[in-house]
């Protein structure tokens, strides 16, 4: 059920994104010929008011198509309701509407979290440090640590609980490059002992794991709708800022951050884990992925909304569109890049799934 919930959330985010493009076009009277979730062969379709609504086989996104792209379009080339014949501001709104829709959805989800779950009232800590994620090929993975493990003690010293436990574990790791640490941990209610040898990076120990306090956040009912609004605005701003900073860091420090990029398989795995936990986790997951989808699509890359917006900006500066062959080359290069990257991430993330690793180790 956790996997199905995560898949349903991702599908909903894609539908919302494409619906932004669709409604921005139809609201302005621009002709639309198709609304697709996924790419490739059509699995299900329905024709309504001249628009083909389709579910396709490859669930890596979606698209809204226009008669402009159809060589057999029944509309004349000078039809004023074709997208390419509309003024630049109207076309810009259609392109930007997907990003806007995802940002609005994230904000609405955070509002719903405050109204339904409540306002955070503190953290109820339990002993130990929770391992939230493990990077493949790093010291934590080599020691046998897995996401969901709870580290209780290091070299016989109890870590305690809360943020101080995380700080104590981090200090122990930093101060022990190339030295073996004995960990007492708990996995699914079972105790285990592991040996962890942090890597030496400039004299500082590193293990390649995401650590967080063990426990759960507590919530209280909102005192007023205004408090819900303020809290949603604050969380939305913080999540958006961190997401943008993450993409900037990926560009400026690619070598150090490339391994942290997650594909659709990893995103579904994370969502499934949060779905099993319940509570407010799914609200935050939905908002975070929606914001990431918005920022990703705003990048000036071929096939993405940002790439389309870049072509529109160049057209506005030149006073006429770029030659068709340049636009086609730009889009085709983007298709090869994005599909290739998606396949690499899918293969990598699938190989790191616990069930797959257990199967390969037999």
C-alpha positions as a Python dict, from the first residue, in 0.01 Angstrom:
ca = {
    (1, 'X'): (0, 0, 0),
    (2, 'X'): (292, 233, 73),
    (3, 'X'): (426, 197, -282),
    (4, 'X'): (79, 248, -431),
    (5, 'X'): (32, 561, -219),
    (6, 'X'): (367, 704, -333),
    (7, 'X'): (289, 626, -698),
    (8, 'X'): (-53, 789, -663),
    (9, 'X'): (106, 1104, -520),
    (10, 'X'): (362, 1125, -803),
    (11, 'X'): (93, 1066, -1065),
    (12, 'X'): (-121, 1339, -908),
    (13, 'X'): (169, 1586, -916),
    (14, 'X'): (224, 1514, -1285),
    (15, 'X'): (-148, 1557, -1358),
    (16, 'X'): (-152, 1889, -1170),
    (17, 'X'): (153, 2012, -1362),
    (18, 'X'): (7, 1926, -1701),
    (19, 'X'): (-335, 2057, -1596),
    (20, 'X'): (-167, 2393, -1536),
    (21, 'X'): (-57, 2404, -1901),
    (22, 'X'): (-391, 2271, -2021),
    (23, 'X'): (-613, 2518, -1835),
    (24, 'X'): (-385, 2815, -1909),
    (25, 'X'): (-427, 2735, -2279),
    (26, 'X'): (-799, 2661, -2283),
    (27, 'X'): (-875, 2961, -2059),
    (28, 'X'): (-720, 3183, -2327),
    (29, 'X'): (-902, 3006, -2608),
    (30, 'X'): (-587, 2835, -2743),
    (31, 'X'): (-647, 2508, -2925),
    (32, 'X'): (-524, 2190, -2744),
    (33, 'X'): (-511, 1847, -2907),
    (34, 'X'): (-388, 1618, -2629),
    (35, 'X'): (-335, 1571, -2256),
    (36, 'X'): (-105, 1279, -2171),
    (37, 'X'): (28, 1132, -1850),
    (38, 'X'): (344, 937, -1933),
    (39, 'X'): (523, 888, -2263),
    (40, 'X'): (531, 620, -2533),
    (41, 'X'): (250, 385, -2636),
    (42, 'X'): (-105, 467, -2528),
    (43, 'X'): (-254, 234, -2266),
    (44, 'X'): (-587, 411, -2215),
    (45, 'X'): (-741, 704, -2400),
    (46, 'X'): (-1058, 902, -2429),
    (47, 'X'): (-1155, 1166, -2682),
    (48, 'X'): (-1351, 1463, -2554),
    (49, 'X'): (-1423, 1792, -2730),
    (50, 'X'): (-1144, 1727, -2978),
    (51, 'X'): (-883, 1657, -2708),
    (52, 'X'): (-719, 1315, -2661),
    (53, 'X'): (-679, 1233, -2291),
    (54, 'X'): (-429, 947, -2264),
    (55, 'X'): (-243, 732, -2012),
    (56, 'X'): (85, 615, -2164),
    (57, 'X'): (323, 330, -2090),
    (58, 'X'): (636, 511, -1966),
    (59, 'X'): (554, 689, -1636),
    (60, 'X'): (830, 950, -1648),
    (61, 'X'): (622, 1265, -1680),
    (62, 'X'): (356, 1390, -1915),
    (63, 'X'): (276, 1651, -2177),
    (64, 'X'): (7, 1867, -2333),
    (65, 'X'): (10, 1865, -2713),
    (66, 'X'): (-112, 2133, -2952),
    (67, 'X'): (-230, 2120, -3315),
    (68, 'X'): (78, 2332, -3398),
    (69, 'X'): (288, 2014, -3361),
    (70, 'X'): (65, 1800, -3585),
    (71, 'X'): (159, 1783, -3953),
    (72, 'X'): (-194, 1664, -4033),
    (73, 'X'): (-365, 1941, -3835),
    (74, 'X'): (-708, 2032, -3975),
    (75, 'X'): (-651, 2397, -3884),
    (76, 'X'): (-490, 2643, -4125),
    (77, 'X'): (-142, 2770, -4039),
    (78, 'X'): (-272, 3124, -3983),
    (79, 'X'): (-546, 3017, -3739),
    (80, 'X'): (-537, 3282, -3462),
    (81, 'X'): (-620, 3020, -3198),
    (82, 'X'): (-306, 2816, -3259),
    (83, 'X'): (-49, 2856, -2982),
    (84, 'X'): (227, 2979, -3215),
    (85, 'X'): (4, 3261, -3343),
    (86, 'X'): (-72, 3403, -3000),
    (87, 'X'): (119, 3699, -2848),
    (88, 'X'): (432, 3620, -2646),
    (89, 'X'): (273, 3695, -2304),
    (90, 'X'): (-7, 3444, -2366),
    (91, 'X'): (239, 3175, -2476),
    (92, 'X'): (461, 3253, -2178),
    (93, 'X'): (166, 3200, -1942),
    (94, 'X'): (95, 2859, -2096),
    (95, 'X'): (459, 2755, -2051),
    (96, 'X'): (488, 2886, -1695),
    (97, 'X'): (151, 2751, -1579),
    (98, 'X'): (284, 2401, -1500),
    (99, 'X'): (547, 2537, -1261),
    (100, 'X'): (293, 2774, -1105),
    (101, 'X'): (45, 2487, -1058),
    (102, 'X'): (300, 2273, -871),
    (103, 'X'): (401, 2562, -646),
    (104, 'X'): (38, 2641, -566),
    (105, 'X'): (-29, 2274, -493),
    (106, 'X'): (268, 2257, -253),
    (107, 'X'): (141, 2565, -69),
    (108, 'X'): (-213, 2421, -52),
    (109, 'X'): (-80, 2090, 86),
    (110, 'X'): (109, 2274, 360),
    (111, 'X'): (-210, 2464, 443),
    (112, 'X'): (-395, 2133, 462),
    (113, 'X'): (-127, 1993, 692),
    (114, 'X'): (-177, 2280, 936),
    (115, 'X'): (-555, 2247, 924),
    (116, 'X'): (-576, 1866, 944),
    (117, 'X'): (-267, 1755, 1141),
    (118, 'X'): (-202, 2074, 1334),
    (119, 'X'): (91, 2302, 1415),
    (120, 'X'): (426, 2147, 1524),
    (121, 'X'): (454, 2164, 1904),
    (122, 'X'): (792, 2003, 1960),
    (123, 'X'): (978, 1676, 1916),
    (124, 'X'): (924, 1368, 2131),
    (125, 'X'): (1268, 1206, 2129),
    (126, 'X'): (1346, 838, 2182),
    (127, 'X'): (1695, 697, 2250),
    (128, 'X'): (1936, 671, 1958),
    (129, 'X'): (1999, 819, 1615),
    (130, 'X'): (1788, 723, 1315),
    (131, 'X'): (1964, 637, 988),
    (132, 'X'): (1746, 810, 727),
    (133, 'X'): (1958, 725, 423),
    (134, 'X'): (2275, 542, 320),
    (135, 'X'): (2490, 629, 19),
    (136, 'X'): (2608, 325, -179),
    (137, 'X'): (2977, 249, -175),
    (138, 'X'): (3041, 458, 137),
    (139, 'X'): (3151, 351, 484),
    (140, 'X'): (2799, 329, 629),
    (141, 'X'): (2686, 93, 353),
    (142, 'X'): (3001, -118, 391),
    (143, 'X'): (2931, -159, 764),
    (144, 'X'): (2585, -299, 692),
    (145, 'X'): (2384, 2, 808),
    (146, 'X'): (2045, 35, 640),
    (147, 'X'): (1783, 312, 628),
    (148, 'X'): (1556, 276, 929),
    (149, 'X'): (1829, 146, 1163),
    (150, 'X'): (1855, 314, 1503),
    (151, 'X'): (2208, 359, 1641),
    (152, 'X'): (2199, 343, 2021),
    (153, 'X'): (2565, 345, 2128),
    (154, 'X'): (2919, 391, 1995),
    (155, 'X'): (3209, 197, 2152),
    (156, 'X'): (2989, 115, 2448),
    (157, 'X'): (2881, 477, 2513),
    (158, 'X'): (2506, 542, 2499),
    (159, 'X'): (2420, 829, 2264),
    (160, 'X'): (2109, 938, 2448),
    (161, 'X'): (1836, 1098, 2239),
    (162, 'X'): (1735, 1405, 2043),
    (163, 'X'): (1960, 1640, 1848),
    (164, 'X'): (2238, 1598, 2105),
    (165, 'X'): (2257, 1228, 2015),
    (166, 'X'): (2305, 1315, 1649),
    (167, 'X'): (2577, 1566, 1740),
    (168, 'X'): (2756, 1308, 1959),
    (169, 'X'): (2753, 1048, 1681),
    (170, 'X'): (2875, 1299, 1422),
    (171, 'X'): (3163, 1404, 1648),
    (172, 'X'): (3261, 1041, 1703),
    (173, 'X'): (3264, 982, 1328),
    (174, 'X'): (3456, 1299, 1246),
    (175, 'X'): (3722, 1219, 1504),
    (176, 'X'): (3782, 862, 1385),
    (177, 'X'): (3902, 863, 1022),
    (178, 'X'): (4020, 514, 922),
    (179, 'X'): (3942, 388, 1274),
    (180, 'X'): (3688, 119, 1352),
    (181, 'X'): (3390, 213, 1567),
    (182, 'X'): (3168, -45, 1735),
    (183, 'X'): (2800, 39, 1695),
    (184, 'X'): (2511, -98, 1895),
    (185, 'X'): (2201, -62, 1680),
    (186, 'X'): (1844, -177, 1648),
    (187, 'X'): (1667, -293, 1333),
    (188, 'X'): (1298, -382, 1329),
    (189, 'X'): (1310, -448, 1704),
    (190, 'X'): (1619, -670, 1685),
    (191, 'X'): (1956, -573, 1838),
    (192, 'X'): (2272, -592, 1631),
    (193, 'X'): (2637, -495, 1650),
    (194, 'X'): (2816, -341, 1353),
    (195, 'X'): (3170, -224, 1285),
    (196, 'X'): (3197, 111, 1111),
    (197, 'X'): (3521, 252, 967),
    (198, 'X'): (3479, 617, 860),
    (199, 'X'): (3664, 721, 546),
    (200, 'X'): (3947, 973, 582),
    (201, 'X'): (3862, 1293, 396),
    (202, 'X'): (4123, 1554, 482),
    (203, 'X'): (4167, 1419, 831),
    (204, 'X'): (3791, 1414, 902),
    (205, 'X'): (3585, 1097, 921),
    (206, 'X'): (3296, 1056, 678),
    (207, 'X'): (3049, 766, 650),
    (208, 'X'): (2799, 865, 377),
    (209, 'X'): (2475, 848, 577),
    (210, 'X'): (2187, 1080, 656),
    (211, 'X'): (2128, 1095, 1030),
    (212, 'X'): (1837, 1241, 1226),
    (213, 'X'): (1700, 1228, 1579),
    (214, 'X'): (1492, 925, 1663),
    (215, 'X'): (1138, 1002, 1772),
    (216, 'X'): (831, 1180, 1644),
    (217, 'X'): (711, 1535, 1611),
    (218, 'X'): (410, 1635, 1817),
    (219, 'X'): (132, 1864, 1692),
    (220, 'X'): (-136, 2083, 1846),
    (221, 'X'): (-453, 2229, 1694),
    (222, 'X'): (-410, 2566, 1525),
    (223, 'X'): (-532, 2862, 1727),
    (224, 'X'): (-671, 3037, 1418),
    (225, 'X'): (-677, 3018, 1037),
    (226, 'X'): (-419, 3298, 1037),
    (227, 'X'): (-173, 3077, 1227),
    (228, 'X'): (-222, 2799, 971),
    (229, 'X'): (-155, 3050, 691),
    (230, 'X'): (159, 3189, 858),
    (231, 'X'): (300, 2844, 923),
    (232, 'X'): (228, 2727, 567),
    (233, 'X'): (392, 3038, 423),
    (234, 'X'): (701, 2987, 640),
    (235, 'X'): (736, 2618, 548),
    (236, 'X'): (674, 2689, 179),
    (237, 'X'): (945, 2957, 173),
    (238, 'X'): (1192, 2735, 357),
    (239, 'X'): (1131, 2430, 134),
    (240, 'X'): (1155, 2635, -185),
    (241, 'X'): (1476, 2804, -73),
    (242, 'X'): (1638, 2472, 19),
    (243, 'X'): (1530, 2315, -310),
    (244, 'X'): (1677, 2600, -516),
    (245, 'X'): (1997, 2587, -309),
    (246, 'X'): (2016, 2213, -374),
    (247, 'X'): (1996, 2259, -752),
    (248, 'X'): (2253, 2541, -738),
    (249, 'X'): (2484, 2317, -536),
    (250, 'X'): (2440, 2041, -792),
    (251, 'X'): (2561, 2276, -1066),
    (252, 'X'): (2845, 2439, -871),
    (253, 'X'): (2967, 2125, -689),
    (254, 'X'): (2860, 1852, -929),
    (255, 'X'): (3129, 1602, -830),
    (256, 'X'): (3036, 1610, -463),
    (257, 'X'): (2657, 1617, -503),
    (258, 'X'): (2586, 1404, -815),
    (259, 'X'): (2561, 1085, -608),
    (260, 'X'): (2278, 1241, -406),
    (261, 'X'): (2051, 1288, -710),
    (262, 'X'): (1749, 1057, -682),
    (263, 'X'): (1549, 910, -965),
    (264, 'X'): (1183, 802, -971),
    (265, 'X'): (1253, 464, -806),
    (266, 'X'): (1425, 623, -505),
    (267, 'X'): (1152, 887, -477),
    (268, 'X'): (882, 616, -473),
    (269, 'X'): (1081, 415, -215),
    (270, 'X'): (1105, 721, 11),
    (271, 'X'): (736, 797, -35),
    (272, 'X'): (641, 436, 45),
    (273, 'X'): (842, 451, 368),
    (274, 'X'): (671, 776, 471),
    (275, 'X'): (329, 637, 378),
    (276, 'X'): (383, 350, 623),
    (277, 'X'): (472, 603, 895),
    (278, 'X'): (159, 809, 829),
    (279, 'X'): (100, 1134, 1017),
    (280, 'X'): (230, 1456, 871),
    (281, 'X'): (510, 1290, 673),
    (282, 'X'): (306, 1246, 356),
    (283, 'X'): (196, 1610, 356),
    (284, 'X'): (558, 1725, 370),
    (285, 'X'): (666, 1465, 112),
    (286, 'X'): (396, 1578, -132),
    (287, 'X'): (484, 1946, -89),
    (288, 'X'): (858, 1881, -122),
    (289, 'X'): (828, 1669, -438),
    (290, 'X'): (586, 1920, -592),
    (291, 'X'): (832, 2204, -528),
    (292, 'X'): (1119, 1994, -668),
    (293, 'X'): (913, 1922, -980),
    (294, 'X'): (843, 2294, -1022),
    (295, 'X'): (1209, 2397, -981),
    (296, 'X'): (1331, 2115, -1206),
    (297, 'X'): (1090, 2215, -1483),
    (298, 'X'): (1199, 2578, -1453),
    (299, 'X'): (1557, 2489, -1548),
    (300, 'X'): (1650, 2615, -1898),
    (301, 'X'): (1698, 2265, -2039),
    (302, 'X'): (1550, 2120, -2358),
    (303, 'X'): (1206, 1957, -2324),
    (304, 'X'): (1155, 2124, -1987),
    (305, 'X'): (936, 2431, -1938),
    (306, 'X'): (1248, 2639, -1873),
    (307, 'X'): (1390, 2536, -2209),
    (308, 'X'): (1067, 2636, -2384),
    (309, 'X'): (1072, 2966, -2197),
    (310, 'X'): (1433, 3024, -2308),
    (311, 'X'): (1334, 2979, -2673),
    (312, 'X'): (1044, 3220, -2619),
    (313, 'X'): (1279, 3475, -2461),
    (314, 'X'): (1519, 3448, -2756),
    (315, 'X'): (1227, 3496, -2992),
    (316, 'X'): (1123, 3809, -2805),
    (317, 'X'): (1476, 3951, -2821),
    (318, 'X'): (1523, 3864, -3190),
    (319, 'X'): (1174, 3965, -3296),
    (320, 'X'): (1124, 3628, -3465),
    (321, 'X'): (1158, 3259, -3370),
    (322, 'X'): (1481, 3066, -3411),
    (323, 'X'): (1497, 2859, -3731),
    (324, 'X'): (1299, 2535, -3704),
    (325, 'X'): (1609, 2317, -3743),
    (326, 'X'): (1776, 2477, -3441),
    (327, 'X'): (1466, 2431, -3228),
    (328, 'X'): (1438, 2067, -3334),
    (329, 'X'): (1806, 2002, -3257),
    (330, 'X'): (1764, 2168, -2918),
    (331, 'X'): (1461, 1953, -2830),
    (332, 'X'): (1607, 1627, -2963),
    (333, 'X'): (1929, 1671, -2767),
    (334, 'X'): (1722, 1730, -2455),
    (335, 'X'): (1517, 1415, -2518),
    (336, 'X'): (1830, 1200, -2544),
    (337, 'X'): (1981, 1360, -2232),
    (338, 'X'): (1671, 1337, -2012),
    (339, 'X'): (1577, 982, -2115),
    (340, 'X'): (1938, 868, -2073),
    (341, 'X'): (1963, 1029, -1729),
    (342, 'X'): (1630, 880, -1623),
    (343, 'X'): (1740, 530, -1727),
    (344, 'X'): (2072, 563, -1542),
    (345, 'X'): (1896, 678, -1224),
    (346, 'X'): (1633, 404, -1250),
    (347, 'X'): (1897, 130, -1292),
    (348, 'X'): (2112, 272, -1010),
    (349, 'X'): (1825, 321, -765),
    (350, 'X'): (1672, -19, -845),
    (351, 'X'): (2006, -192, -782),
    (352, 'X'): (2021, -24, -440),
    (353, 'X'): (1679, -145, -324),
    (354, 'X'): (1713, -371, -23),
    (355, 'X'): (1517, -654, -185),
    (356, 'X'): (1734, -644, -499),
    (357, 'X'): (2058, -639, -296),
    (358, 'X'): (1942, -939, -95),
    (359, 'X'): (1857, -1124, -417),
    (360, 'X'): (2199, -1045, -571),
    (361, 'X'): (2385, -1154, -256),
    (362, 'X'): (2241, -1507, -269),
}
